[in-house]
Amino acid sequence: MEKIPILKMGDFLLVTIQVDMHDQMAAALQDDLTSKIAELNAKGVLIDISSLDIVDSFIGRMLANTSTMARVLGAATVVVGMQPAVAITLVELGVNLSGMRTALNVERGMAMLRCDVDNPDLDGAARGHD
Amino acid sequence: MVTTETVSVAAASDIVAVRHAVRRRAVEIRLSLVDQTKIVTAASELARNMLVYAGGGKVTLEVLHEGVRQGLRAHFVDTGPGISDLDLALRDGFTTGHGMGLGLGGAKRLVNEFDIESAPGIGNRVSITRWK
């Protein structure tokens, strides 16, 4: 089965989803990512979904669950690059995205992750929920 | 004049094939990007429902021409167990599987027309339409 590559950059992991994932692929990514966080002691995860032209309830749930799992493992997650049409559709579909932090692009997402690492005390507050 | 196309759903990778077929037709009739995304997402939810609850089924796409108006309709037909309580099945958060219970209700919100017929023990037929 085709796998989504996970890149390590310092304390962070970068994932760029560039193919239309089928369900098993999305589930495998969730497993791989949580294993990699623990193995490499990552402090942050950036997931770029700018190439995805649809996110349905399954993929939406995978992204939200991955964010929660990463947090339990001590890593902050930011999902970046969601296309506006995808955001509109996800909200209308009714997917609960609480627990998932998003940023407009990779640059802003990286800034958020760096801010988390530099201010570990702010943790919950900086994330705007919990 | 109606153009039709059928896609079989028997495995998770077929859900992706359904999404691509719906996208292709939606682009063909020049639905807006948001409307394309909505009907592709609705189709993805319904195709997954067929796979999870009925073990698969068939998706038939129709490009509709009604006067000057064009639309895209997709029929999802399965021969699974059917649904015993449609009102309950359409409610958000209700699921008998492992999902979030957004498939039917969510898909309904994403399209202009939504029809469902269910015969317990025989199967389901769901139709969705997005007009341009």
Contacts between the chains, C-beta under 8 A, distances in Angstrom:
chain1	res1	chain2	res2	distance
A	20	B	16	5.3
A	20	B	19	6.5
A	20	B	20	7.3
A	21	B	16	7.8
A	22	B	12	4.6
A	22	B	13	4.8
A	22	B	15	6.2
A	22	B	16	4.9
A	23	B	12	4.4
A	23	B	15	6.8
A	23	B	48	7.2
A	24	B	12	5.5
A	53	B	23	7.5
A	53	B	37	6.8
A	53	B	40	7.7
A	54	B	19	6.2
A	54	B	37	5.9
A	54	B	40	5.1
A	54	B	41	5.2
A	54	B	44	6.5
A	55	B	41	7.7
A	56	B	41	5.1
A	56	B	44	4.2
A	56	B	45	5.7
A	56	B	48	7.5
A	57	B	45	6.1
A	57	B	99	6.8
A	57	B	100	5.6
A	57	B	102	4.7
A	57	B	103	6.9
A	57	B	106	6.4
A	58	B	44	7.9
A	58	B	48	6.4
A	58	B	99	7.4
A	61	B	99	7.9
A	61	B	100	6.1
A	83	B	37	7.8
A	84	B	34	7.9
A	85	B	33	4.8
A	85	B	34	4.6
A	85	B	36	7.5
A	85	B	37	4.1
A	86	B	37	6.1
A	88	B	34	5.6
A	88	B	37	7.4
A	88	B	38	7.9
A	89	B	34	7.3
A	89	B	37	4.8
A	89	B	38	5.2
A	89	B	41	4.9
A	89	B	110	6.5
A	90	B	41	8.0
A	92	B	38	7.2
A	92	B	106	7.7
A	92	B	109	5.3
A	92	B	110	6.0
A	93	B	41	6.3
A	93	B	45	7.5
A	93	B	102	6.0
A	93	B	106	4.1
A	93	B	107	7.9
A	93	B	109	6.9
A	93	B	110	6.3
A	94	B	92	5.6
A	94	B	102	5.2
A	94	B	105	7.1
A	94	B	106	5.2
A	94	B	109	7.2
A	95	B	100	7.2
A	95	B	102	6.5
A	95	B	106	7.7
A	96	B	100	7.5
